[in-house]
Amino acid sequence: MAASSVLVENSLAVSYKVGVNSTGKDVFKGQNFKNISVSATDEDLLNLSDAIDDLLDYSVTTIKKEQSYVITRE
């Protein structure tokens, strides 16, 4: 039996460094942005991350694309 998958959701997770703690380790925070169009390309997500970076007081350090699929039997 064959299976197929359909992309149903895109989201973007960005992390940014907010400083260091008392022991000198980097401290990071992050935000997730959901309900991004399934037709968004990697370049679209990078442009979105750049726009988010412009709004933050900190620089974005990591960008993650997260996707959800529905798998069905054919």
C-alpha positions, -999 to 999 in steps of 0.1 A, spaced: 0 0 0 15 34 -10 14 65 11 16 101 2 19 133 22 5 168 18 20 199 34 -6 215 56 13 240 77 45 261 77 59 279 106 91 298 113 111 297 145 137 323 152 162 325 181 182 354 192 209 361 218 198 384 246 230 384 266 250 363 290 242 349 324 262 352 356 285 323 346 292 338 312 270 315 291 250 329 263 213 334 269 189 329 240 152 335 235 130 326 206 97 331 190 75 309 167 54 323 139 27 300 127 1 300 99 26 309 72 14 300 38 24 265 26 35 281 -7 62 302 11 96 295 -2 128 293 18 137 328 4 103 341 16 111 328 51 145 343 51 130 377 41 105 373 69 133 366 93 152 397 82 121 418 88 117 403 122 154 410 129 148 447 120 121 449 147 140 432 175 166 448 198 187 417 193 201 400 162 185 367 150 210 339 154 190 309 142 162 304 117 142 271 116 115 262 91 90 238 107 65 220 85 35 197 92 22 171 68 -8 149 66 0 114 55 -26 93 37 -29 59 21 -34 58 -16 
